[in-house]
Amino acid sequence: MQYMEFLPAWPLSVNMLFFFGLLLFCGSIGGFLAHHWPWLPSITGFMLVGFLVGPNVLGLVSYGELARSRVVVDVALGLILYRLGLSLDFKDLIHDKALLVISAVECALTFGIVYWALAWVGVTGLPAAVIAAVAISSSPAVLIHVAHELGACGPVTERAQSLLALNNMIAFIVFAALLPGLYVDGNAPIETVIGAPLYSFLGSAALGGLVGVVLHFTARKFKGAAQYHLALVIGAVVWTLGAATMLQLSTLFAPLVLGVVVRGIERKDLISEMEFGSAFELFFIALFVYAGANLHLAEILQYAPAVAVFVLGRMVAKWMGVGVTSLAFGVPLRQSATTGLLLLPMAGLAIGLVNTTVTLFPSHGGVVGSIVLAAVAAMETIGPPIASRALRWSGDELRGEFWPEEGTPH
């Protein structure tokens, strides 16, 4: 037997290169199918092939291997959140108080309706509050990808991106505000009850702000070599993710703050208006194939009633919250009715907050994780088609849409 040591151990262990290559290869197949079926958004195609190759069907990768390869998705989410942060300019928000009011009403309504709906099916107390806080968050990846795919440009797209950034910041703040209660419930010492939430929130904000300042001034110093700006941005985002991991800070909030800070301190466009190009599509493909492979059907079935009221309550709250408040501020009906629909998908930050809950508070993590992850699966499945249709209804200019003619991809 000693002469057979050159053979690989069985079962084979999936490494990072294999995993990333599989995500891109399978995602390309899903995108190809979407281009031949006009009714199928490309994101849904990515998730469909991910579901097929994942643990639920073919089993080419297991849930454990998906968890060990999470770094690929963390980088994708970090870049997407950074790009979302670039869409939030606090200088403009000072002059657009209507947007702040719309966001506040929508977030408060989402929290209240989801919390009440969960109580109706027997989920109460801190678990319900944590789930309601997570429900405030929205997925920037779906909006950014669908808007890019359609070439959407206009007031609905811009307002939705700003609301998405505000949603995720508010969700993180509300979650951090609930942490003391969770620590008290877990009999943690008083220094942890007070210090842990402050450290996570302020530390992540400080890290994102510091790297943002460094990135801005570095790009400004070398503005004559624009060909290196993309590498500079990706390096800064990955640097932020690595530092956040080492310092036990949020790998989701820090890159969002990074983008906000870069946008806020730039006077002339250097980095904030930089086009990522077609290479950015690779990160979207990896993210959504991963999401499809990571679907947990057993959890969806086990907590079906709670998942159903969560999804329905959140959809109503976001659509009505944005729509009615926008109308009150004189936004045209067509724009008001479609903007809220772009906030329905939920993924990255929601998964990150669930992972934090499961790690720190296992007594509540089971219920929170099962309901939220099942809801994420549902919202990421129905969200892309809704977002695509909403942008077509919005009245925004669609520069990149091509209707199928004689086999031409849409």
Contacts in CASP RR format, 6 or more apart in sequence:
PFRMAT RR
TARGET T0000
AUTHOR 0000-0000-0000
METHOD contacts of the structure
MODEL  1
MQYMEFLPAWPLSVNMLFFFGLLLFCGSIGGFLAHHWPWLPSITGFMLVG
FLVGPNVLGLVSYGELARSRVVVDVALGLILYRLGLSLDFKDLIHDKALL
VISAVECALTFGIVYWALAWVGVTGLPAAVIAAVAISSSPAVLIHVAHEL
GACGPVTERAQSLLALNNMIAFIVFAALLPGLYVDGNAPIETVIGAPLYS
FLGSAALGGLVGVVLHFTARKFKGAAQYHLALVIGAVVWTLGAATMLQLS
TLFAPLVLGVVVRGIERKDLISEMEFGSAFELFFIALFVYAGANLHLAEI
LQYAPAVAVFVLGRMVAKWMGVGVTSLAFGVPLRQSATTGLLLLPMAGLA
IGLVNTTVTLFPSHGGVVGSIVLAAVAAMETIGPPIASRALRWSGDELRG
EFWPEEGTPH
13 65 0 8 1.000
14 61 0 8 1.000
14 65 0 8 1.000
14 68 0 8 1.000
14 69 0 8 1.000
16 69 0 8 1.000
16 71 0 8 1.000
16 72 0 8 1.000
19 61 0 8 1.000
19 65 0 8 1.000
19 69 0 8 1.000
19 72 0 8 1.000
20 69 0 8 1.000
20 72 0 8 1.000
20 286 0 8 1.000
22 53 0 8 1.000
22 60 0 8 1.000
22 61 0 8 1.000
23 72 0 8 1.000
23 285 0 8 1.000
23 286 0 8 1.000
23 289 0 8 1.000
23 290 0 8 1.000
24 282 0 8 1.000
24 285 0 8 1.000
24 286 0 8 1.000
24 289 0 8 1.000
26 49 0 8 1.000
26 50 0 8 1.000
26 52 0 8 1.000
26 53 0 8 1.000
26 289 0 8 1.000
27 45 0 8 1.000
27 46 0 8 1.000
27 49 0 8 1.000
27 50 0 8 1.000
27 285 0 8 1.000
27 288 0 8 1.000
27 289 0 8 1.000
28 285 0 8 1.000
29 49 0 8 1.000
30 42 0 8 1.000
30 45 0 8 1.000
30 46 0 8 1.000
30 48 0 8 1.000
30 49 0 8 1.000
31 42 0 8 1.000
31 45 0 8 1.000
31 46 0 8 1.000
31 285 0 8 1.000
33 40 0 8 1.000
33 45 0 8 1.000
33 48 0 8 1.000
33 49 0 8 1.000
34 40 0 8 1.000
34 41 0 8 1.000
34 42 0 8 1.000
34 44 0 8 1.000
34 45 0 8 1.000
35 42 0 8 1.000
35 409 0 8 1.000
35 410 0 8 1.000
36 407 0 8 1.000
36 409 0 8 1.000
38 403 0 8 1.000
38 404 0 8 1.000
38 410 0 8 1.000
41 146 0 8 1.000
41 149 0 8 1.000
41 384 0 8 1.000
41 385 0 8 1.000
41 387 0 8 1.000
41 388 0 8 1.000
42 145 0 8 1.000
42 149 0 8 1.000
43 142 0 8 1.000
43 145 0 8 1.000
43 146 0 8 1.000
43 284 0 8 1.000
43 288 0 8 1.000
43 380 0 8 1.000
43 384 0 8 1.000
44 381 0 8 1.000
44 384 0 8 1.000
44 385 0 8 1.000
45 288 0 8 1.000
46 284 0 8 1.000
46 285 0 8 1.000
46 288 0 8 1.000
46 289 0 8 1.000
46 292 0 8 1.000
47 288 0 8 1.000
47 289 0 8 1.000
47 291 0 8 1.000
47 292 0 8 1.000
47 295 0 8 1.000
47 380 0 8 1.000
47 381 0 8 1.000
48 292 0 8 1.000
49 289 0 8 1.000
50 289 0 8 1.000
50 290 0 8 1.000
50 291 0 8 1.000
50 292 0 8 1.000
50 293 0 8 1.000
51 57 0 8 1.000
51 292 0 8 1.000
51 293 0 8 1.000
51 295 0 8 1.000
52 58 0 8 1.000
53 59 0 8 1.000
53 60 0 8 1.000
53 61 0 8 1.000
53 289 0 8 1.000
53 293 0 8 1.000
54 60 0 8 1.000
54 61 0 8 1.000
54 66 0 8 1.000
54 292 0 8 1.000
54 293 0 8 1.000
55 61 0 8 1.000
55 62 0 8 1.000
55 63 0 8 1.000
55 66 0 8 1.000
55 293 0 8 1.000
56 295 0 8 1.000
56 297 0 8 1.000
61 69 0 8 1.000
61 293 0 8 1.000
63 294 0 8 1.000
66 290 0 8 1.000
66 293 0 8 1.000
66 294 0 8 1.000
72 286 0 8 1.000
72 290 0 8 1.000
73 286 0 8 1.000
73 287 0 8 1.000
73 290 0 8 1.000
74 241 0 8 1.000
74 251 0 8 1.000
75 237 0 8 1.000
75 238 0 8 1.000
75 241 0 8 1.000
75 283 0 8 1.000
76 141 0 8 1.000
76 283 0 8 1.000
76 284 0 8 1.000
76 286 0 8 1.000
76 287 0 8 1.000
77 141 0 8 1.000
77 251 0 8 1.000
77 252 0 8 1.000
77 255 0 8 1.000
77 287 0 8 1.000
77 348 0 8 1.000
78 237 0 8 1.000
78 240 0 8 1.000
78 241 0 8 1.000
78 251 0 8 1.000
78 252 0 8 1.000
78 255 0 8 1.000
79 234 0 8 1.000
79 237 0 8 1.000
79 255 0 8 1.000
79 276 0 8 1.000
79 280 0 8 1.000
79 283 0 8 1.000
80 140 0 8 1.000
80 141 0 8 1.000
80 144 0 8 1.000
80 283 0 8 1.000
80 284 0 8 1.000
80 287 0 8 1.000
81 140 0 8 1.000
81 168 0 8 1.000
81 252 0 8 1.000
81 255 0 8 1.000
81 256 0 8 1.000
81 349 0 8 1.000
82 233 0 8 1.000
82 237 0 8 1.000
82 255 0 8 1.000
82 256 0 8 1.000
82 258 0 8 1.000
82 259 0 8 1.000
83 140 0 8 1.000
83 144 0 8 1.000
83 259 0 8 1.000
83 276 0 8 1.000
84 140 0 8 1.000
84 144 0 8 1.000
84 161 0 8 1.000
84 164 0 8 1.000
84 165 0 8 1.000
84 168 0 8 1.000
84 256 0 8 1.000
84 259 0 8 1.000
85 165 0 8 1.000
85 256 0 8 1.000
85 257 0 8 1.000
85 258 0 8 1.000
85 259 0 8 1.000
85 260 0 8 1.000
85 263 0 8 1.000
86 259 0 8 1.000
86 260 0 8 1.000
86 262 0 8 1.000
86 263 0 8 1.000
86 272 0 8 1.000
87 158 0 8 1.000
87 161 0 8 1.000
87 162 0 8 1.000
87 164 0 8 1.000
87 165 0 8 1.000
87 263 0 8 1.000
88 161 0 8 1.000
88 162 0 8 1.000
88 165 0 8 1.000
88 166 0 8 1.000
88 259 0 8 1.000
88 260 0 8 1.000
88 263 0 8 1.000
89 263 0 8 1.000
89 264 0 8 1.000
90 260 0 8 1.000
90 264 0 8 1.000
91 264 0 8 1.000
93 99 0 8 1.000
93 100 0 8 1.000
93 162 0 8 1.000
98 329 0 8 1.000
99 159 0 8 1.000
99 162 0 8 1.000
99 163 0 8 1.000
99 166 0 8 1.000
100 166 0 8 1.000
101 325 0 8 1.000
101 329 0 8 1.000
102 163 0 8 1.000
102 321 0 8 1.000
102 322 0 8 1.000
102 325 0 8 1.000
102 326 0 8 1.000
102 329 0 8 1.000
103 163 0 8 1.000
103 166 0 8 1.000
103 167 0 8 1.000
103 170 0 8 1.000
105 321 0 8 1.000
105 325 0 8 1.000
106 163 0 8 1.000
106 167 0 8 1.000
106 317 0 8 1.000
106 318 0 8 1.000
106 321 0 8 1.000
106 322 0 8 1.000
106 325 0 8 1.000
106 340 0 8 1.000
106 343 0 8 1.000
107 136 0 8 1.000
107 166 0 8 1.000
107 167 0 8 1.000
107 170 0 8 1.000
107 171 0 8 1.000
107 174 0 8 1.000
109 317 0 8 1.000
109 318 0 8 1.000
109 320 0 8 1.000
109 321 0 8 1.000
110 132 0 8 1.000
110 135 0 8 1.000
110 136 0 8 1.000
110 314 0 8 1.000
110 317 0 8 1.000
110 318 0 8 1.000
110 321 0 8 1.000
111 132 0 8 1.000
111 133 0 8 1.000
111 135 0 8 1.000
111 136 0 8 1.000
111 174 0 8 1.000
112 132 0 8 1.000
112 317 0 8 1.000
113 313 0 8 1.000
113 314 0 8 1.000
113 316 0 8 1.000
113 317 0 8 1.000
114 131 0 8 1.000
114 132 0 8 1.000
114 135 0 8 1.000
114 310 0 8 1.000
114 313 0 8 1.000
114 314 0 8 1.000
114 317 0 8 1.000
115 128 0 8 1.000
115 129 0 8 1.000
115 131 0 8 1.000
115 132 0 8 1.000
117 309 0 8 1.000
117 310 0 8 1.000
117 312 0 8 1.000
117 313 0 8 1.000
118 124 0 8 1.000
118 128 0 8 1.000
118 131 0 8 1.000
118 132 0 8 1.000
118 306 0 8 1.000
118 309 0 8 1.000
118 310 0 8 1.000
118 371 0 8 1.000
119 128 0 8 1.000
120 309 0 8 1.000
121 305 0 8 1.000
121 306 0 8 1.000
121 309 0 8 1.000
122 306 0 8 1.000
123 131 0 8 1.000
123 306 0 8 1.000
123 367 0 8 1.000
123 371 0 8 1.000
126 178 0 8 1.000
126 181 0 8 1.000
126 182 0 8 1.000
126 185 0 8 1.000
126 364 0 8 1.000
127 364 0 8 1.000
127 365 0 8 1.000
127 367 0 8 1.000
127 368 0 8 1.000
129 178 0 8 1.000
130 175 0 8 1.000
130 178 0 8 1.000
130 182 0 8 1.000
130 353 0 8 1.000
130 357 0 8 1.000
130 364 0 8 1.000
130 368 0 8 1.000
131 310 0 8 1.000
131 368 0 8 1.000
131 371 0 8 1.000
131 372 0 8 1.000
133 171 0 8 1.000
133 174 0 8 1.000
133 175 0 8 1.000
133 178 0 8 1.000
133 353 0 8 1.000
134 171 0 8 1.000
134 175 0 8 1.000
134 346 0 8 1.000
134 349 0 8 1.000
134 350 0 8 1.000
134 353 0 8 1.000
134 354 0 8 1.000
134 368 0 8 1.000
134 372 0 8 1.000
135 171 0 8 1.000
135 310 0 8 1.000
135 314 0 8 1.000
135 317 0 8 1.000
135 346 0 8 1.000
135 350 0 8 1.000
135 375 0 8 1.000
136 167 0 8 1.000
136 170 0 8 1.000
136 171 0 8 1.000
136 174 0 8 1.000
137 167 0 8 1.000
137 168 0 8 1.000
137 171 0 8 1.000
137 172 0 8 1.000
137 346 0 8 1.000
137 348 0 8 1.000
137 349 0 8 1.000
137 350 0 8 1.000
137 353 0 8 1.000
138 163 0 8 1.000
138 164 0 8 1.000
138 167 0 8 1.000
138 168 0 8 1.000
138 318 0 8 1.000
138 343 0 8 1.000
138 344 0 8 1.000
138 345 0 8 1.000
138 346 0 8 1.000
139 164 0 8 1.000
139 345 0 8 1.000
139 346 0 8 1.000
139 347 0 8 1.000
139 348 0 8 1.000
139 349 0 8 1.000
139 350 0 8 1.000
139 379 0 8 1.000
139 380 0 8 1.000
140 161 0 8 1.000
140 164 0 8 1.000
140 165 0 8 1.000
140 168 0 8 1.000
141 284 0 8 1.000
141 287 0 8 1.000
141 288 0 8 1.000
141 345 0 8 1.000
141 347 0 8 1.000
141 348 0 8 1.000
142 345 0 8 1.000
142 347 0 8 1.000
142 380 0 8 1.000
142 383 0 8 1.000
142 384 0 8 1.000
142 387 0 8 1.000
143 157 0 8 1.000
143 160 0 8 1.000
143 161 0 8 1.000
143 164 0 8 1.000
143 342 0 8 1.000
143 345 0 8 1.000
143 387 0 8 1.000
144 161 0 8 1.000
144 284 0 8 1.000
145 284 0 8 1.000
145 288 0 8 1.000
145 384 0 8 1.000
146 152 0 8 1.000
146 384 0 8 1.000
146 387 0 8 1.000
146 388 0 8 1.000
146 391 0 8 1.000
147 157 0 8 1.000
147 161 0 8 1.000
147 391 0 8 1.000
149 388 0 8 1.000
149 400 0 8 1.000
150 388 0 8 1.000
150 391 0 8 1.000
150 392 0 8 1.000
150 398 0 8 1.000
150 399 0 8 1.000
150 400 0 8 1.000
150 401 0 8 1.000
151 397 0 8 1.000
151 398 0 8 1.000
151 399 0 8 1.000
151 400 0 8 1.000
151 401 0 8 1.000
152 391 0 8 1.000
152 394 0 8 1.000
152 396 0 8 1.000
152 397 0 8 1.000
152 398 0 8 1.000
152 399 0 8 1.000
153 396 0 8 1.000
153 397 0 8 1.000
153 399 0 8 1.000
154 394 0 8 1.000
154 395 0 8 1.000
154 396 0 8 1.000
154 397 0 8 1.000
155 335 0 8 1.000
155 396 0 8 1.000
156 335 0 8 1.000
156 338 0 8 1.000
156 339 0 8 1.000
156 342 0 8 1.000
156 390 0 8 1.000
156 391 0 8 1.000
156 394 0 8 1.000
156 395 0 8 1.000
156 396 0 8 1.000
157 342 0 8 1.000
157 391 0 8 1.000
157 394 0 8 1.000
157 396 0 8 1.000
159 335 0 8 1.000
159 339 0 8 1.000
160 339 0 8 1.000
160 340 0 8 1.000
160 342 0 8 1.000
160 343 0 8 1.000
163 322 0 8 1.000
163 339 0 8 1.000
163 340 0 8 1.000
163 343 0 8 1.000
164 342 0 8 1.000
164 343 0 8 1.000
165 256 0 8 1.000
165 260 0 8 1.000
167 343 0 8 1.000
168 252 0 8 1.000
168 256 0 8 1.000
168 349 0 8 1.000
169 253 0 8 1.000
169 256 0 8 1.000
171 349 0 8 1.000
171 353 0 8 1.000
172 201 0 8 1.000
172 250 0 8 1.000
172 252 0 8 1.000
172 253 0 8 1.000
172 349 0 8 1.000
172 353 0 8 1.000
173 201 0 8 1.000
175 353 0 8 1.000
175 356 0 8 1.000
176 197 0 8 1.000
176 200 0 8 1.000
176 201 0 8 1.000
177 197 0 8 1.000
179 196 0 8 1.000
179 197 0 8 1.000
179 200 0 8 1.000
180 193 0 8 1.000
180 194 0 8 1.000
180 197 0 8 1.000
181 193 0 8 1.000
182 357 0 8 1.000
182 360 0 8 1.000
182 361 0 8 1.000
182 364 0 8 1.000
183 192 0 8 1.000
183 193 0 8 1.000
183 196 0 8 1.000
184 193 0 8 1.000
185 361 0 8 1.000
185 363 0 8 1.000
185 364 0 8 1.000
186 361 0 8 1.000
186 363 0 8 1.000
188 196 0 8 1.000
199 249 0 8 1.000
200 249 0 8 1.000
200 250 0 8 1.000
201 253 0 8 1.000
203 247 0 8 1.000
203 249 0 8 1.000
204 244 0 8 1.000
204 249 0 8 1.000
204 250 0 8 1.000
204 253 0 8 1.000
204 254 0 8 1.000
204 257 0 8 1.000
205 253 0 8 1.000
205 254 0 8 1.000
205 257 0 8 1.000
207 240 0 8 1.000
207 243 0 8 1.000
207 244 0 8 1.000
207 247 0 8 1.000
207 249 0 8 1.000
207 254 0 8 1.000
207 257 0 8 1.000
208 240 0 8 1.000
208 254 0 8 1.000
208 255 0 8 1.000
208 257 0 8 1.000
208 258 0 8 1.000
208 259 0 8 1.000
208 261 0 8 1.000
209 257 0 8 1.000
209 258 0 8 1.000
209 261 0 8 1.000
211 236 0 8 1.000
211 239 0 8 1.000
211 240 0 8 1.000
211 243 0 8 1.000
211 254 0 8 1.000
211 258 0 8 1.000
212 236 0 8 1.000
212 258 0 8 1.000
212 259 0 8 1.000
212 261 0 8 1.000
212 262 0 8 1.000
212 265 0 8 1.000
213 261 0 8 1.000
213 265 0 8 1.000
214 236 0 8 1.000
215 232 0 8 1.000
215 233 0 8 1.000
215 236 0 8 1.000
215 258 0 8 1.000
215 262 0 8 1.000
215 271 0 8 1.000
216 261 0 8 1.000
216 262 0 8 1.000
216 265 0 8 1.000
216 266 0 8 1.000
216 270 0 8 1.000
216 271 0 8 1.000
218 232 0 8 1.000
219 229 0 8 1.000
219 232 0 8 1.000
219 270 0 8 1.000
219 271 0 8 1.000
220 270 0 8 1.000
222 228 0 8 1.000
222 232 0 8 1.000
223 270 0 8 1.000
229 270 0 8 1.000
229 271 0 8 1.000
229 274 0 8 1.000
230 274 0 8 1.000
230 276 0 8 1.000
230 279 0 8 1.000
232 271 0 8 1.000
233 271 0 8 1.000
233 274 0 8 1.000
236 258 0 8 1.000
237 255 0 8 1.000
237 258 0 8 1.000
240 254 0 8 1.000
240 255 0 8 1.000
240 258 0 8 1.000
241 251 0 8 1.000
241 254 0 8 1.000
241 255 0 8 1.000
242 251 0 8 1.000
243 249 0 8 1.000
243 254 0 8 1.000
244 250 0 8 1.000
244 251 0 8 1.000
244 254 0 8 1.000
245 251 0 8 1.000
250 356 0 8 1.000
252 348 0 8 1.000
252 349 0 8 1.000
252 352 0 8 1.000
252 353 0 8 1.000
259 272 0 8 1.000
262 271 0 8 1.000
262 272 0 8 1.000
263 272 0 8 1.000
264 272 0 8 1.000
266 272 0 8 1.000
287 347 0 8 1.000
288 380 0 8 1.000
291 347 0 8 1.000
291 376 0 8 1.000
291 377 0 8 1.000
291 380 0 8 1.000
292 377 0 8 1.000
292 380 0 8 1.000
295 377 0 8 1.000
296 370 0 8 1.000
296 373 0 8 1.000
296 374 0 8 1.000
296 377 0 8 1.000
299 369 0 8 1.000
299 370 0 8 1.000
299 373 0 8 1.000
299 374 0 8 1.000
300 307 0 8 1.000
300 374 0 8 1.000
300 377 0 8 1.000
300 378 0 8 1.000
302 370 0 8 1.000
303 367 0 8 1.000
303 370 0 8 1.000
303 371 0 8 1.000
303 374 0 8 1.000
306 371 0 8 1.000
307 371 0 8 1.000
307 374 0 8 1.000
307 375 0 8 1.000
307 378 0 8 1.000
310 371 0 8 1.000
310 372 0 8 1.000
310 375 0 8 1.000
311 375 0 8 1.000
311 378 0 8 1.000
311 379 0 8 1.000
314 344 0 8 1.000
314 346 0 8 1.000
314 375 0 8 1.000
314 379 0 8 1.000
315 344 0 8 1.000
318 340 0 8 1.000
318 343 0 8 1.000
318 344 0 8 1.000
319 337 0 8 1.000
319 340 0 8 1.000
319 341 0 8 1.000
319 344 0 8 1.000
321 340 0 8 1.000
322 336 0 8 1.000
322 339 0 8 1.000
322 340 0 8 1.000
322 343 0 8 1.000
323 331 0 8 1.000
323 336 0 8 1.000
323 337 0 8 1.000
323 339 0 8 1.000
323 340 0 8 1.000
324 336 0 8 1.000
326 335 0 8 1.000
326 336 0 8 1.000
326 339 0 8 1.000
327 333 0 8 1.000
327 336 0 8 1.000
331 339 0 8 1.000
334 393 0 8 1.000
334 394 0 8 1.000
334 395 0 8 1.000
335 394 0 8 1.000
335 395 0 8 1.000
337 393 0 8 1.000
338 390 0 8 1.000
338 391 0 8 1.000
338 393 0 8 1.000
338 394 0 8 1.000
338 395 0 8 1.000
339 390 0 8 1.000
339 394 0 8 1.000
340 390 0 8 1.000
341 386 0 8 1.000
341 387 0 8 1.000
341 389 0 8 1.000
341 390 0 8 1.000
342 387 0 8 1.000
342 390 0 8 1.000
342 391 0 8 1.000
344 379 0 8 1.000
344 382 0 8 1.000
344 383 0 8 1.000
344 386 0 8 1.000
344 387 0 8 1.000
345 379 0 8 1.000
345 380 0 8 1.000
345 383 0 8 1.000
345 384 0 8 1.000
345 386 0 8 1.000
345 387 0 8 1.000
346 375 0 8 1.000
346 376 0 8 1.000
346 379 0 8 1.000
346 380 0 8 1.000
347 376 0 8 1.000
347 379 0 8 1.000
347 380 0 8 1.000
350 372 0 8 1.000
350 376 0 8 1.000
351 372 0 8 1.000
351 373 0 8 1.000
351 376 0 8 1.000
353 372 0 8 1.000
354 365 0 8 1.000
354 368 0 8 1.000
354 369 0 8 1.000
354 372 0 8 1.000
354 373 0 8 1.000
357 364 0 8 1.000
357 365 0 8 1.000
357 368 0 8 1.000
357 369 0 8 1.000
358 365 0 8 1.000
358 366 0 8 1.000
358 368 0 8 1.000
358 369 0 8 1.000
391 398 0 8 1.000
392 398 0 8 1.000
392 401 0 8 1.000
401 410 0 8 1.000
402 408 0 8 1.000
402 409 0 8 1.000
402 410 0 8 1.000
403 410 0 8 1.000
404 410 0 8 1.000
END
